[in-house]
Each structure stands twice: as structure tokens, then as C-alpha cells.
Amino acid sequence: MLTRGVLVPMVTAAILGGWETSAAAVPGPPPLLQGWIVTERNPSRCLTGGPVGTVLTTAPCRQGDDVQDFYQTSEGHFTNDGNCVEPDGVALRVAKCTYTDDQEWWFTGTLRAGENGKCVTETAIDRAGVGTVRLRTCSDKANRKWRNHTPW
């Protein structure tokens, strides 16, 4: 039999949000990209980072090489082996993550520094096969276009 001592708490619980239950964790959004970033001009060439302080370059893609694994969070932070990528003048440098605006990137065929910044561009390739990467005005040129490739 439902008494006032039972009925009132039940009605109150229903009105205030239900019964006490354990809350399940809600997964975060997936990364926007994960894996290699290859040039549109030559999809066997990967954007290449390294430890903090490294200036980004391009090089032939190498399976299992952490310096070529990139990850972009849903907030736009572009990371390489747990560190962030940020502009340093016209160069791009691996830096400790501060999660500030200068470490946000837009990736839509071009890789743009922020919503209205310049685009990552492979400007030259030396005899050893290392490509120079700089920020340049965005355009549809193949050396300014990139795509994500997951090698696994």
C-alpha cells in the first residue's frame, strides 16, 4: 500500500529528474583527423614533425614513424606525438600545447592557421628529399593542398 511516506518521495523524485542512478560517461567527439597528412601534389610525401622545437618539413612517408602521425582534436588543435603545432613566423614549429588560438587549425583541403590565417605550403624539396614547409597565402595550388591518410 502506498502511504504518504512512500508516495511523496516517489512523486518528488519523478518531478526532479528521476531515480538515483549511476551516470554513464559520455564519449567526447572523435578527432577530425588522425594519421598521416600527405600532400595533394605527391601523396607519398608526409608532413613531418618531431620533438618540441622542431620545424615541420615533409619527407617520404614511413609506416610507424611517430613524427609523421598527426591528430586534430574537435577543438582544432593540431598535434604531433602529444605536442601541438603552431606558427613561428612563416614556419611551423612543434611546441608544448597551450590550447590557445595560435595553436588552432582549420583543415578543409588546405591546412589553415586559424579561421582566416595563411595555409601550410610545401615550398621546395632538397636533394635528400626533405621538403620545406611554410605558411603562404591560401590558394588551390597542389602544394597548398593536403589530405589525411590513415596508414593502418
N, C-alpha and C positions, 0 to 999 in steps of 0.2 A: 504494500500500500504506500502510495506517495504521500508523504507528510510535508508540512511546511519546511521542515529542516532539510528535506531532500529536494523538494521541488524548486524552492527559491534558488539554491546554488546551481541547479541544472539550467534553469532559465537564464540566470545571470551569466553563466559560462557560455551559453549559446549566443547571447547578445554581445558579449565582449570578445568574441573571437574563437569560441570553441573550447574543446577539452585540452588539457595539458598534454602535449605530445612532444617527442623529441623532434627538433628541426633538422631537416636534411640539408647538407651543404649544396649550394647551387654552383655548378661549374662556371668558371669565367668564360668569356668569349674566346674562340680559337684564335691562333695567330693569323695575321694577314698573309704572312709568307713564312716558309721555313725551308732551308736548304741552300742550294747554290743560287747566285744571281749571275746570270750569263748575259753577254752582250747580244743584241739582236744581229749585229754585223757578223759575229762568229760565235755560235752557241757552245763552242768547246773552250771558250775563254771565260774564266770566272773572276768576279770581284774577289779580292784577297785582302784580308786584314792581318791581325796579329795581336801581340800584347799591347797594353796601354802605351800610347805614344807613336805607334806605327802609322805611317801614312798609307792609305789604301792604294792598291795597284790592281792590275789584272794579271792573270797568269793562266797557263793551261790548267783546266780543271783536273783535280786529283781526288779520287774517291778516298774518303776517310781523313782528309786534311781539315782539321778544325778551323784553320784560318780562312777557309772558304765556306764555312757554314754560317749562314745569317738567319736571323729571326726578327720579324717585325711584330710587335705587340699590337693589340687592337687600339691602343692609345697612340700609335705612330712611332714609338721608339724603335730604332733600328739597331739591333745588337749583333755582336760578333764574339762568340765564346764568352758570353756573360758580361761583356763591356759594351758601351754604346759608341755609335759613330756620330761625329759632329764636324761641322765645317771648321776649318782653320785657314782663314783667308779663302783662297780658291782651292786649297787642298782639302781632303777629308782625312780625319785622324780618329783612331781608336782612343777612347777616353773612358774614364770611370763614369758610370751612369749617375747623372744628377736629375734626370727626368724633367729637365727644363725645356723651354721652347726651342732652344738651339739644337736639341737632340731629337726633334720631331721631323718625320719624313713623310712625304706623300708618294706612294708607289702606284702609278697608273700607266704603265708602259714606259714612262720616264720615272726616274728616281729624283724627286724634288726636295730640296732643303726647305721644309715648311710648306705651307699652302701656296705661297707666292714667290718662293726662292728660286735660285738657279738649279740647274739639273746636272746630275753626275754624268760626266762625259769621258770616254776613253780618248785621249788626245794623241797618243803616239805609242808605239811598241818598239822596244830596243832589240838589239841583236840576240840578247839572252831570252827574249820572249816575255819580258816584264813590261806591262803597259802602264803608262802614266794616266792617272785619273784626276780630273779637275772639275770644278763647278763652272759651268758655262750657261749662257742664255739658252733656255729650252727651245727645242725645235723637233721636227720629225726626222732628223738625220739619224741614220742607223747607229752611229757611235754615241748617241744620246738615249738610245732605247735599250731597255733591259727587260728580262723576264725571269721569273722564278723557275727553278728546275730542282726537283727532289730526286737525288741520285739513288735512293734506296727503294 
